[in-house]
């Protein structure tokens, strides 16, 4: 054989995929947590051209 186990590259691919998925999910959880905290000024300030619409003080 050539000295490389073919199943090793498959496991490496899956490990990289799981790591990438974990990073994406952590980023989504971070953004969701900021949005749900009610203090989205920092999040909105990081988005160019975004406006903040505070509807908490509008009477019914």
N, C-alpha and C positions, 0 to 999 in steps of 0.2 A: 504494500500500500504506500501511499504518498506520505504517510506520517501524520495526516490530519484526519480527525474523526469527523465525518459529515454531520453527525448529530450535535457536535459541539457548536457548529455555526448556527444551527437551528435554535439551540438554547440561548446563544448570544443574541440572536435576533429577538427572541421573545423577552429576554431580560431588558434589552434596549427599548422595546415597545412598552413594556410595563413601566419602566422608568419615565418615559416620555408621557405616558398617560397620567402617571402620578403627578408630574410637574404641571400638566394642563389642569388637572382637577384641583390642585392646590391653588393655582392662580385664580380659577373660577370661584373657589370658596372664599378667597381673600376679597375679590371684587364684590361678591354677593354679601359678604359680611359688612363691608364698608357701606354698601347701598342700603342694607337693612338697619344699620345703626342710626340712620336719620341724619347723620352729619356727612353729607355728600359734597361738601365744599371742596375738599382735597381731591376727590375723585373727579368732580366736574371741572376743576381748575386744570387738571391734567389733560382734559379733552379740549382741543383747540376749537373755539367757536361755540362751545356749549353754553347754554343759559340755565340759570337756576330758577325754578318756579316753586316757590314756597307756598303751598296751599293750606298750611296748618292754621293760619289765622283768618281765613276767609269765613265770614259768618254763613250759616245755612240759609 
